[in-house]
């Protein structure tokens, strides 16, 4: 069985994204003085989350497609 | 954050075996692994260091060096590698020439892996010293132990899978750093203004750090100390082609592709992200030196009074990223150091055990015997890496040292490959003695010249007389590579003409260009042909050269 590499990549970045976003929302704004006053944890967390979800989505789509093609080929003699 | 990163990687690794179990790898994954095998932490740290030390001229490693070479590999070399079914570069040499050429290449390759892993070890220890405040010597020992455990636990069994993951980790871990830095200096214009200060302080024209070609009319006009001929021939031809065409850590990734077409497309697909990489790895170095010159405190000063350029990325990380994102950046760096080191030590182990020990020292032993030898080789490899790591402390830019090693190993080897693949008259004796001559030429050139401001010893000039002084370490590397290539090329050519062929045309089928059936791409739609992709890549990289002229 072939595991699509996009599943673990998507999963990993989704988790990273959720953690960073949550941390960005909860953390003391004072720590963002060094990052020019931008809450980078929040913003980059959202970027990672979006990337992760897109990867998972693409992986899921091709997984479903390959499943469909497998059932197709088995139904025809 | 760090812990989670590690835990996740561990979890992911356990599912690796699903992926590689005899399945063909799609071209885009092989492509990302191809570039990722090269985009280690070494490259990130080294390219940033060079961006600081030499400015935007460092991008020549990409737009003059890597692009044409990767296109060449995809179009012309891959058919031989993939078609010959050789599993490694030394094995190809055995098929094409003979056992002794393979042995020589295996030895130089083994030495190269040790240096590579030592350089990673040094950089990681430096990072631990800077971020966690650990003692440098302690960090080296600890790093060695961790790598040993990592390899023995079988962490590298399916490198390709990890590499794709790491590629994204590095890109997404460093991008916020670059964006923040650029915003801080006031965009590209702000950066050029700051770099003008850097350049005038060093006694160059204001644009010397921000123009890649403009000041290359004479070695004395640019920080790298190169003029265009030496750069194009030394870096663009000998070093880059040597690296991309013969370094089997990289080439192997393409060989894992599912079909000949996919294998040929692998380096071409990899070239697309590779082309944009300077924004991620060279730009931070330029930001660091610009900020260092105008605000101070962005680069630590080494014992010899020059800034330690290797610290550009770690210092920027510490300066801009708050806790949280900092964890992501450090995870990306450390993970790629570890796998880079483990990859090199494992390659050393393989080459030593199969290409040297089993073939030349004690053939015909049991598998258990070779496995034990392999374990011993791993331990030895790590100990030797420690020595190389201490040698690296002498270089304020690890890329200088890395390219020096490449100029010894890959430079001459490329001449052997070029002749071997395109001239069927090349003989085994010619290849062996040519390769040896090339390596000796490199050693002679390195031993008789010196970069400016260095004492004879590890940086060259150890043969007593110093015949020429180069303006920078990198200039010396480029010329070493060019000398080594020429030495090997001429010697191989001459000796081949005077020795008898040992392989018949039949034996060389699939190994030499004129005896290999041409790849027919006519059945593919034009936009899917490797040639189309290749032309597009060359056009875009020419365009990039012009923009940053």
Interface residues (C-beta under 8 A of the other chain):
Chain A: X1 X2 X3 X5 X8 X9 X12 X13 X15 X16 X19 X20 X23 X24 X27 X31 X32 X34 X35 X36 X38 X40 X41 X44 X47 X48 X51
Chain B: X1 X4 X5 X8 X12 X15 X18 X19 X23 X29 X161 X164 X165 X168 X172 X176 X180 X183 X184 X319 X320 X321 X322 X323 X324 X325 X328
